Amino acid sequence: MAPFSKKRPRAIREAVCTHCAKACEVGGRAMSVVCPHCNHRLILEDFRITAYYGVREFATCGDILVEKNGHVAARITVGELVVNGEVQGNVIARGRVAVHRTGSLRGDIEAPRLRVESGARLDGFVRIGAPPGDDS
């Protein structure tokens, strides 16, 4: 598992807490911070999953890309999720969830946008709309 983003960091950016759903400002190069609202640790990195990764919960304010040979078994809270491999677990995304034709997602999804390509496998309940705590 390695960060996949090559984006140039800005001086200050906004992150939404994966625990309390409140926004906070963070440094552009920060990899993790403590939420000033709920005092939980926030991971800010983007991740590329290329092998099996099983944990109880996988939460990041960044994005997750599950490669074709990647397999995630966890409850996921994420900015955006792209699935080319396999995901087992419920997903809460602040952005889009995309399941490509080689992808398989077994679990409930809550996201503002969902894209499922022809040939992809999706097994679970889906709720499309603004994430909880989003007042916009």
C-alpha positions, 0 to 999 in steps of 0.5 A: 500500500503506497500513496498514489497522488502526485498532486502538488500540495497547496500551502493550506487545504481543507479536510473533512473529519472522517469521525465528526464530519466537520471541516478543518484547515490543514497544511498542504504537506501534512500526512495526518493531523488531529481534528480540532473538533473531536480530537481524533487522528485524521489520515490525509494521504491517498492510497493505492492498494495492490495486494490484500489489505484487511483491517477493521476500519480504513479511514482517510480524508484522501482517496483510495485506488484499489488496483486489479490485484488489490483486495480490501476487507474493511469498513471504508470511509474515504474522499473518493474510491476507485475499485478495479479489484475487490472490496468487501465492506461498507463504504462511506465516501464524501466524493464519488465511488467508481467500480470499474469492469474488473471491480467487485464491491460487496457492501453498502455504499453511501456516496454523493455519486456512484459509477458502475461500469458494465461487467462490474459486480456490486452487491449491497444497498446504495444511498446516493446523496450528500454525506451526513453532516454536509450542510451545503 
